């Protein structure tokens, strides 16, 4: 850059130039600066493009912006009457219902969770890895030894009631449930009827078996993962699962919501159980980002 400036000041470089005003010198300097800036920008684009090509949508680099992670944890206690503490964006407050003549950890709870609308290149894609914002929900459940029937139910429809049913509220009505000792995943109506796929498509029979005191469920667009303290770590990736990418819906409105029910099903208390003592809900943060 300095050599260009010196050339402008040196009249011997341009014998025909007798006088250069300060304004014209500044114009020439600005011109050369812009040329250098354009060259640097082009090189940067080439490097970035070469690094990104060939990656799947859910493997794309996380945009370098502040506030990537949604901080905070919603904690729920189901001892006695039940209570919650903590405030997290997108995770609603639960409401509680008590059961009579049931053992400890039998209080029922239900709440609504609203995901963030994903970028266009993540829609209709199985999101297997956490991303910035509210795109992957993590539900940690702490269990008592004495448990029975409906332990939890997480679904894509406000009327999910277990076994893949939802009262025709949504076409995107996939759900997962913990009942007895099994974890089961049921596909949505968009796969059940056109594709003639059975509603119960995935089951892990001993996910809630003896010795299990903690189970973790992660929910994202077309994705669910289940883990427990006994070493279970399985995930399911299918377009028949949770529709959280703006997928069309023939029976209801397009939304980005899921519902979480503890010691009951989502639709009502008529299907209930006991066994969940505590729960923690939070948005899963990319491991490469500081919380």
Beta strands, then each sheet from edge to edge (+ up, - down):
strand 1: 74-77
strand 2: 83-85
strand 3: 95-97
strand 4: 108-114
strand 5: 137-155
strand 6: 175-179
strand 7: 182-186
strand 8: 200-204
strand 9: 214-220
strand 10: 223-228
strand 11: 233-237
strand 12: 257-262
strand 13: 273-283
sheet 1: 2+ 1- 13+ 5- 6+ 7- 8+
sheet 2: 2+ 1- 13+ 5- 9+ 10- 11+
sheet 3: 2+ 1- 13+ 5- 12+ 4- 3+
end
